[in-house]
Structure formats: C-alpha cells, structure tokens
Amino acid sequence: MLNGILPASWSGYTHAILRITAGLSFLSHGTTKLFKFPMTDYFKDGVELFSLMGLAGVLEVAGGILIIIGLFTRTTAFVLSGMMAVAYFMAHVSMGGIMPLLNGGEAAYLYCFIFLWLATAGAGPWSVDASRKG
C-alpha cells in the first residue's frame, strides 16, 4: 500500500492517467487557439498561425496528441516543459509577479512541471512508447 491509502501496484496506471489527462487538457488549449473549439473569450477570433500564439497552438495540438498516445513522450514533454516555462515568464511573471496564484499562471506552471516529470519518467503503460519497447 502507498502510505496505506492506495496499492503501490496502481502507480503505473495513475502515471498513464496523469499523462493522458494532461495531454487532453493541453490539446484543448491548442484547439481553442487554432480551431476556436472550445470557444473561449480569450481566443474568440482565433490566432494568426504565423505568430507566437499560432506557434503555441501548433505545439499544443501536436504535443497534446503525442502526449495522449504516449509517442516520443520524453522528447515531446521536454519541449513542452520548456515552452510552458517560457510562457510562464513571458506572459505571467512579466505582468503579475512571480506567484502563480497572483499572476494567473497556475496552468502554465503546472504543465511545465508535469511535462518535466514526463520527460524524465517516460510515458508509462498504455502508451505507444511502452508497446514499441516490448
């Protein structure tokens, strides 16, 4: 048991669930920018594809899909972690200070560290990467 609460044998499954749910959530950030789905107030007019936000949208869609299916996970997660670190400092710290709660950057902050963990831990079970190894 993990601290008497959950069996340690579940860790692989929770690893995969974290990867898949983070990927799905991240993908939605890209689809709202590029395809206006789901529609949000921030990107109701979409973004220019050849802009910084357009590049972010492309990375969010492509990276989100790769993270969800667990393909090239370590490399993809490393790139996305860096992207989120840059986004955090460019868009949040510069406008509202270093504290994520105060600058609106909680999502970027969490994505950065979730992806950094995936870059080191890999995709885990239920992934293309795992099936290719063996």
N, C-alpha and C positions, 0 to 999 in steps of 0.2 A: 504494500500500500504506500502511496505517496503521502507522507505525513498523516496516514490513517484515513485519508479522505477518498482518494481515487487510487485504483491499482496502477502501479508503475507501467504495467503492460499496455496501458492506454496511451502512453506518451507518443507513440508513432502515429496513432490516429488523430490525436489533438494537434500534432505537428502538421499533418496534412490538412486538417480542418482550418487551422490558422492560415496556412498558405493559400488555400482555395478562397476563403472568405476575404482575406486581404486583397487577393487578386481581383475578385469580383467588385469589391468596393473601389479599388484603384481604377479598374476598367471603366466604371461609371463616370469617373472624373473626366476621362478622355472622351467618352461618347457624348457627354453634355457639351464639351467644347467643340467637337468636330461635327456631330450629327444633331445637336440640340435635343438629345434624348438621354436621360430625362431632362425636361425643360427646367431651367433654374433662372432666377433673376440675374445672376452674375453673367451668364453667357446666353441670354435670350436671343442675341443677334449672331451667335456663333463667334468664331475667331478666324483671323486670316491664317491660312495654312502655312504661309512662309513668314511667320512671326515667332517670337519666343513662346507665346501661348500656343500657337499652332504646333510647334515642335514638342511642347509639353504634352499636348493632346495625342500626337502620334506615339510618343513614348508611353503614355498611359494606356492607350489601346493595345499596342503591340506588346508592351511589357506586361500588362494585365493578363492578356491571353496566355502568354508564355508562363507566367507565374501560376495561373489557374491550372493549366495542364501539366505543369512541372517539367517543362522542357528548357534546357540550358539555364536552369534555375540559378545556379551560383553566379554566373556572369550577368544575367539579367538583373538579379537582385542587387548586385554590386553597383551596376549602372543606375538603377532606380534609387538606391540609397543615396548616391551622390547627387542625383537630380533633386531629391527631396531636401537634402542639406542646402543646396544652392537656393531652392525655392524658399526654404525657411528663412535664410539670411537675407535674400533679396526682397521678398515680399512681406515678411512678417517682422523680423527684427528691425529692419530699416524704418518701419512705420510705427512700431509699437513697443520697442524694447525687447529684451531677451526672454521674458517669461511667456511661455506658450499660452497660458490661460489668459493673459492680458493682451497678447498681440494677435490672437485668432489663428495661431499656427499649430494648434494641437494635432491636427490631422497630418500635416507635413512632418512634424516632429516624430509622431508615432510611426508613420510609414518609413521614415528614414531608419529608425532602429529595428523595425520588423524586417525590412529588407536587408539590413546589415546582418541580422541574425540568420536570415535565409541564405545569404551569401556564404556564411561560414558553416551552417548546418546542412545545407543542401535541401532538396525537395522533400525528402522523406517518402513514406509509402504513398500509394495511389498517385503515382506520377509517371510520366514518360521516362524521366531520368532513371527511376528505380527499375522500370521494366527493361531498359536498354542495358543495365548492368548485369542483369542476370537471371 
